[in-house]
Amino acid sequence: MKLRKKTDLENINKEFADKDSKERILWAYETFKERLFLTTSGGETSAVLPNLTRDALGFCPPIIFVDVGYFNDCTHNMIKYLENEGYEVKIYKSIMSPKEIDKKYPNWSDPGSLYFDDVVSMIKHEPLNRGFKELDAQAWLGGVMSYETEERKEKKFVQFNKGLCQILPILDWDYCKISKYLVLNKLPINKNHYDITKGPDQKRECNIWKECGIYRNI
């Protein structure tokens, strides 16, 4: 399979439905080579995709982690775990510190705040876009699953936007499958992950897919 911008997406997604997760990862690497990266939130199941990718390819491309500045120790420990396991983690963060943000945008973390979307863009979208640009990324593997939120039920295995291809190799995994993988591979689980950009119920989508990319004219 070859990817020619948007024209092949429908066929690729149809073929992906019949492939397993490792085959999807292999396709991603064969298509994008060294311009393929992973992203991680440091969340509950964040140890899965790097492990699965290394198993599929024999190695794992660099992993991009956006440190929004408000994560707890459990999330930072997940990132340390990945680094200790030999994964190359590229960390990006906002040019403003949490202290500066809180002073300039009081109570911004309330989703009803007029500042909420602007700060989310500042601490999540801008650093990720900067990372994509600096690394000359063409595609990225993400570990989201359709069962997690209503919005994710609408996602496709392969999406193309703003010059970047997003591949979601475990999109069709359910809770039982991800849990079994974690146990069988003795991977850590970060049950205390909390992302301030997702709101109090942790169900709010941050529009990563809509806001992050490199080229605005594609």
C-alpha positions in Angstrom: 0.0 0.0 0.0 1.2 3.5 -0.8 -0.2 6.7 0.6 -0.8 9.5 -1.9 -2.2 12.2 0.3 -5.9 11.7 0.8 -6.7 9.6 -2.2 -5.8 6.2 -0.8 -7.2 6.7 2.7 -10.5 4.9 2.1 -8.8 1.8 0.7 -6.1 1.7 3.3 -8.6 1.9 6.1 -10.6 -0.9 4.6 -7.5 -3.1 4.4 -6.5 -2.2 7.9 -9.7 -3.6 9.2 -8.5 -7.0 8.3 -4.9 -6.6 9.6 -3.6 -7.0 13.1 -2.0 -4.2 15.0 1.6 -5.3 14.2 0.9 -5.4 10.5 -0.5 -1.8 10.7 2.7 -0.7 12.5 4.9 -2.4 9.9 3.0 -0.7 7.1 3.5 2.7 8.8 7.2 2.2 9.1 7.6 0.8 5.6 5.7 3.8 4.3 7.3 6.6 6.3 10.7 5.1 7.5 12.7 7.5 9.8 10.0 10.2 9.5 7.6 8.0 11.6 7.3 8.8 15.3 5.2 7.8 18.3 3.3 10.0 20.7 2.6 9.3 24.3 0.5 10.9 27.0 2.1 9.0 29.8 -1.3 7.8 30.7 -2.8 4.5 31.9 -2.0 2.3 29.0 1.0 4.3 27.6 3.4 1.4 27.9 1.5 -0.7 25.4 2.2 1.0 22.0 6.0 1.3 22.4 6.2 -2.3 23.5 4.0 -3.4 20.6 6.0 -1.3 18.1 9.3 -2.7 19.3 7.9 -6.2 19.0 6.6 -5.5 15.5 9.7 -3.8 14.1 12.5 -5.0 16.4 13.0 -1.4 17.5 10.9 1.6 18.3 11.0 5.0 16.6 11.4 8.1 18.9 8.5 8.9 21.1 7.1 12.5 21.5 5.9 13.5 24.9 4.3 16.9 25.5 4.7 17.8 29.1 1.8 20.2 29.7 3.3 21.2 33.0 0.6 20.0 35.2 1.1 16.2 35.3 1.5 14.3 38.6 4.4 12.1 39.6 2.7 9.0 38.3 2.7 10.3 34.7 6.3 11.4 35.0 7.2 8.0 36.4 5.7 6.4 33.3 7.9 8.5 31.1 10.9 7.6 33.2 9.9 3.9 32.8 10.0 4.3 29.0 13.4 5.9 29.1 14.7 3.2 31.4 13.5 0.6 29.0 15.6 2.1 26.3 13.0 4.1 24.4 14.1 7.5 23.0 11.6 10.0 24.4 11.6 13.5 23.0 10.0 16.0 25.5 8.4 19.2 24.4 6.7 21.8 26.6 5.2 25.3 26.5 7.6 28.3 26.6 5.5 29.6 29.5 5.8 27.9 32.9 2.7 26.8 34.8 3.3 29.6 37.3 3.3 32.2 34.6 0.2 30.7 33.0 -1.7 30.6 36.2 -0.9 34.2 36.9 -1.8 35.5 33.5 -4.9 33.2 33.0 -6.5 32.7 36.4 -8.8 29.7 36.7 -8.1 28.7 33.1 -8.5 25.0 33.8 -12.2 25.4 34.1 -13.5 24.2 30.7 -16.0 27.1 30.9 -13.3 29.6 31.2 -12.7 32.0 28.4 -9.0 31.1 28.6 -9.4 27.4 28.5 -9.0 26.8 24.7 -6.1 29.3 24.4 -4.1 27.7 27.2 -4.7 24.2 25.9 -3.4 25.3 22.6 -0.4 26.9 24.3 0.6 23.9 26.5 -0.4 21.0 24.2 -0.9 22.0 20.5 2.0 24.4 20.1 4.7 22.1 21.7 3.5 19.1 19.7 3.5 21.1 16.4 7.0 22.4 17.3 8.2 18.8 17.9 6.7 17.6 14.6 8.5 20.5 12.8 11.9 20.1 14.5 11.9 16.3 13.9 10.7 16.6 10.3 7.9 14.2 11.1 5.7 12.9 8.3 3.6 10.5 10.4 2.9 9.4 13.9 1.6 6.4 15.7 -1.0 7.0 18.5 -2.3 4.7 21.1 -6.0 5.8 21.3 -8.8 3.2 21.2 -12.3 3.8 20.0 -14.0 2.5 23.2 -12.4 5.3 25.3 -14.7 8.3 24.3 -17.6 9.0 22.0 -15.4 11.1 19.7 -12.9 8.3 19.3 -15.5 6.0 18.0 -15.5 8.2 14.9 -11.8 7.9 14.2 -10.2 5.9 11.4 -7.1 3.8 11.5 -5.3 6.2 9.2 -6.1 9.9 9.0 -4.3 12.6 7.0 -4.4 16.3 7.9 -2.1 19.3 7.6 0.8 17.4 6.1 0.8 14.7 8.7 -0.5 11.1 8.7 -1.8 9.7 12.0 -1.9 5.9 12.3 -3.9 4.3 15.2 -2.8 0.6 15.2 -4.8 -0.3 18.3 -7.9 1.7 17.6 -10.1 -1.4 17.5 -8.8 -2.9 20.8 -11.3 -3.1 23.7 -10.8 -2.9 27.4 -10.3 -6.6 27.8 -7.7 -6.8 25.1 -5.6 -3.9 26.3 -5.8 -5.2 29.9 -4.7 -8.7 28.9 -1.8 -7.3 26.9 -0.6 -5.3 29.9 -0.7 -8.3 32.2 0.9 -10.8 29.8 3.7 -8.4 29.0 4.1 -7.3 32.7 3.8 -3.6 31.7 3.1 -0.8 34.2 -0.3 0.8 34.4 -0.7 4.5 35.3 -4.2 4.5 36.9 -3.5 7.9 38.5 -2.9 9.8 35.2 -4.7 13.1 35.1 -4.5 15.5 32.2 -5.7 18.9 33.1 -6.5 19.7 29.4 -9.2 17.0 29.4 -11.4 18.6 32.0 -12.7 17.2 35.4 -14.2 14.1 33.8 -11.1 13.4 31.7 -13.4 12.8 28.7 -12.9 16.1 26.9 -11.0 15.8 23.6 -8.2 18.3 23.0 -8.6 18.6 19.3 -5.0 17.3 18.8 -5.9 16.0 15.4 -7.6 19.2 14.2 -4.9 21.5 15.6 -1.7 19.7 15.0 0.2 19.5 11.8 2.9 21.1 9.8 1.6 22.3 6.4 -1.6 24.3 6.4 -2.2 24.0 2.7 -2.7 20.2 2.5 
